Amino acid sequence: MISSLNIKIKSHLVMFLFSLFVTGSFIFGKLYAEIIEPELLTFYRFLFGALILGSYLVYSKNLSRSILFRPWRYLVLGGIYSVYFVFMFIALRYTSTISTSAIFALMPFSTLILDSLLFNKKSKPLIWLALGLSSFGALFIVFDGSLQNALKFKMDYGELIFLIGTIVYSSYALLQPRLNNSEHLLITTFGVLIAGTLIVGSTLVIQGESFTPDTISLGLILLVIYLAIFASIGTILCLNYASNKIPGTNVMAYSLLIPFWVLLVESFGNEGLAPAYTYIGIVPIGMGLIFLYRNS
């Protein structure tokens, strides 16, 4: 029982790291969203992530033939990651990091709905209440605290496209455990990164896009390194580990922390304090997170 408890605690700590890694993606990605094409940035983050992790697997002699078993699984998971990351960088061109992080906070509720519809998963009323409450707070921020905007479903282009990407991404925590074949965690992560590289690379070829950025700077190189190591290898490792140890809804609940981190950075950054409705919307998001922790 103690061992099982330790595994759950470790899973929650891993997902805490996940929230920090994703927060960095929003904040740093916003700085370069208009400098490099979203597909190209996503391609290089996957490519360098695959090269780094692949080199480690070869060096440590942990690369096995299990990666060749049902390779379509990695295409499914890599496709989910590809859609999400490309849509995220497109969205950051049009909307703020606070709005995108608030939309990301809708992911646990989206996961809960998909789990219920696709896999007939029964969840406690408290979980529905907690995620419904947090989603209300997220939407309050997205719609600028305006009931009129909510009734008209008034969202800018960036918010709408990121909402689609977030819904797609919410399926990852549900599908990963069902597609897992007891492979080593690093093997699964490597497979997802390779699949993502192939998928995004193929779209660049089909569109006739160049694989060379128009502008190359030290900051852009550092961004790609961060995205490859922390926001690609790191987040996939976190999700793959925790998805097999705790329920998918609990895994995705850690996305509720991200608006807090983003708001904290933005409040003490050059932009100054965020609009008042942002801080009001954060309250129900935090309450939903507390309810989920108590349930866990």
Buried (B, 14 or more C-beta within 10 A) or exposed (E): EEEEEEBBEEBBEBBEBBBBBBBBBBBBBBEBBEBBBBBBBBBBBBBBBBBBBBEBBEEEEEBEEBBEEEEEBBBBBBBBBBBBBBBBBBBBBBBBBBBBBBBBBBBBBBBBBBBBEEEEBEBEEEBBBBBEBBBBBBBBBBBBBEEEBBEEEEBBEBBBBBBBBBBBBBBBBBBBBEBBEEBBEBBBBBBBBBBBBBBBBEBBEEEEEEEEBEEEEEEBEEBBBBBBBBBBBBBBBBBBBBBBBBBBBBBBBBBBBBBBBBBEBBBEEEEEEBEEBBEEBBEBBBBBBBBBEEBE
